[in-house]
Every structure is written in C-alpha cells, then in structure tokens.
Amino acid sequence: MQENTETPLTEQAVNKNPVKQFEEWFNTALKSGFKLPNAMTLATASKRGKPSARIVLLKGFDETGFVFYTNYKSRKAKELKKNPYASLLFYWDKLDRQVRIEGKINKITKAESEKYFGTRPYESRLGAWASNQSSVIKDRMVLENSYLKYLEKYPQNVPLPQYWGGYRLIPDMVEFWQGSKNRLHDRIRYTRKKSGWKIERLAP
C-alpha cells in the first residue's frame, strides 16, 4: 500500500456522524477509478458462531443503515435468520483506507425490494429466478436450462421472486482506518450510544 497523503485522520477532523464520514470517503472512492467501489465483504455467522464471508455490493445507505440484496434461501440468509448480526468491510487500496461496520440486520420491505429489482438489467432479473443460490447442482447445464425456462416464461416483465430481496445493516460500530507509511495507522472508532456516537482512537 502507498502512504495516504490526504488530511490526517484525527478525532477532531472526522465528522461527528459516522454515516456522513462514510459518505465523504465513499464519494472519494467513486471518483478514484475503482471497478467496484461499492464492493464489500459481508461476514455472517451461524447460530453456533461459525463465521463465513463473501463479497457483496452496497446498494444504498443513509441514516437508517447499509443495504444489500440477495436470495433469501442462500447460506448468508439462513445464517442471518438464526443470528441477525453481521459485519461489513470496505477496502480501497488506492486510497489506503478501510471501513469496518458492525450491527444488527433486518430485512427491508417488499416494496423497497421491488423498487430496486425493477432497476436491475433484464438478464440479472432472470438470473435471480434461475439460480437456487447455495444449493448443490449437477453441472452448469442445470443453470443454463433453468435460465432458458424463465427466459421463455418472462419474455419481457420479470417479477420479483418471493425469495429474493434486501437487508439493511443498522450500525452500532463503525471504524475508519487510514494507512501510514511508518505503520502507525490511524484508526477512529464510532460506537453508538443512546444520545449519539462515542468517538475514540485505537492503536494500530
């Protein structure tokens, strides 16, 4: 990683609201030439605490939380049903920055899912029907044949599958990490309190 040459990350310089601080960094990432600046690692855990992680795409965020979409029959969805807590990790290497977010997960409304689903490319909407996500299949032809079946069934308008939709992570901890050449990296952590957010510096 290369040294970050922007303003040092200090408790005094950051926004008092972690969502606003994230917005500043995210907008910088959007302008920095990343192929998928909204790519994030989503970590979930089983009821017994066995972790699993995968890359998903952030599709929206505001004061209510961070939103992503998936198949409600997938492994991540099954884990979230039994253990509704998760963490997100953004890593923007060219900026030498990371953001970690932890909190509780809730399903978003069907209306919200339908609104987003309607913006997806036609092929992606068909794919949501064609793939029984996380299930074992014999070979790729299973997917190809399923896709063709739904292509014939929905030649134009593709409805939202009842097993597909969004989740919102409601943050209770957000940490901003900024790299430094001497390895004395900056780490600023926000912890949710009843009356706002507590801001603390962590040792690297």
N, C-alpha and C positions, 0 to 999 in steps of 0.2 A: 504494500500500500504506500501511497505517496502522502507526504505531510499535507494536512489541511491548512491553507493559508488564509482562510477567512477569519472573521472575528472570533477570538477565543470563546469557548463555551463556558459561561460563568452563571452562577446563581442569580446575579444581578441583571445579566443581559437577556436571559431567556424570558419568553412570555409567561405570565403568571398562569395561563391556561394551557395545559399540555396539548389540547386539540388545536389551538391556534399555533403553538410552536410546531406541531407536526405539519400543519398546513404550510408553514413557511418552508420547512425542509422538503416537503413533498413537491411544492411548486418549483423549487430549485432542481430537484431530481427530474421533473418533467422537462425542464429546459436543458438538461445535461447530456442528451443523446442516448439514454438507456433504451434498449429494445423494449423492456417491460418494467418501467419504473414502479408499477403497482404490484409487482410480484412480491409475495411474502410467504415465509414459512409459517404454516399453521401447525401447532403442536397440540395434540389431544392426548387423553389417557383413558384407559379402561377403568371400570369400577374399582379394580384392584390396584390401579396406579401404573399399569404398564403403558409406557409412552409410545407414541407414533407421530411422525411428522411428514409433511408433504408441502409442495409449493402450490398455492392458490393465488387468485388475483383479487386485489381490493377493488370493489366496485362502487364504493361510496363511503363517505364518513362525514360526521357532523357531531354536535354536542351529545347526541344520543348514542353514538358508538361507531364501530367499523364494520362494514357489510361485505359479505362474500356469498357466493351461491354454489350449490352442489346438489347431488342426488341424495334424497333423504334415506335411501337404502344403502348408502356407501358405508365403509368402515368408520370414517370420521363421524358420520351422522349417528351411527349406532353407539359410538363411544360418547358423543355429546348428550345423547338421550339419558345415559346412565351416569355420566359425570359432566355436568354442564359448565365446565370451566376450561379455558384454553389460553394459549399464548400465541402472539404474532411476532414475527421478526422481519424487519426490513433491513436490507444491506445494500448500500450504494457505494461500491468500491471506488469509483472515480472521485467520489466526494469524501471518502474516508469516514463514512458515517453509518451508524446503525440506530435503529429504534426498536425497542422491545416493549410489547404491550401485553398486559395480563388482565383477565377479568372473566365475568360470567357471560355465557352465551344464551341468547334467546332466538327463537325463530321469528322472522319478520312476518308481516301479514301477507295473506294470499294476494291481496290487491297490489302490494308492493312488488311481489314476485312476478305477477302477471305483467305489470308495467315494464319491469326490466326484461323479462323474457321476450316481450314484443320487440325489443331493440336489438336482439341477437340476430346474426345472419341466419338466413333460411336453413343452411346446412347444419349450423350449430343447434338450431331448434330440433331438427330431425334427429341429430345425434343424441340429444337428451332422451328421446324415446327409444332409440335403437340400442343403447348400451345399458345393461343391467349392472351398473357400476359395482366393482369389487367382487363380483361373482366369478367363479371359475368357468371358463368356456373351453370348448374343444380346440378351436383354432380361429383364425381371423375371419374365415368364411362365415362363421356364426354372426359376426358383426356386420359383414357386408350384406348378407341375406336379410338381416333384421333392418338394416338401413333401407334397402330396396323395398321392403314391405311397407315401411312407413312413408317412403317417397311416393308410393302408389296410393296410400291411404290419405295422405295430406299433400296433394299436389300444389296447394297454394298456402292456405292458412294453417298454421301449426299451433294447436292449443297447448297450454301449459300442462305438463304431466302432473298428476296429483302427488307424485312422489318427488317432486323437484321444487326447489325454492331457496330462499336466502336465510342467512343467520346474521345476527348482529352481536358483536362482542362489545360489552359495556365495560370500559376500562376502570380498574381500580388501582393500577400501577402502570406508569409509562416511564421508560428510561431512554434518555438520549445519550448516545456515545459518539464522541468525535476523536479521531486518532491524532497522535502526535509522534513526531519522528523520534523523540527520546523515550518513547513508550510510556510517558506519563500522560496517558489518555484522559480526556475529560469525560466524566460520567455524571449526569444530572438526573436524579430520580424524583418523579412526582408520585405521591401516594394520596389517594382520595380520603378526605376527612368529611365530617358532617357539614362543615362550613367552608368547603373548598378543597384546595390541594396543598399538601405539605411538600416543599421543595428542599432536597438535600443533595449534597455532593458525595459520591462514592469513590473510594480509592480504586485505581485501575488494576 
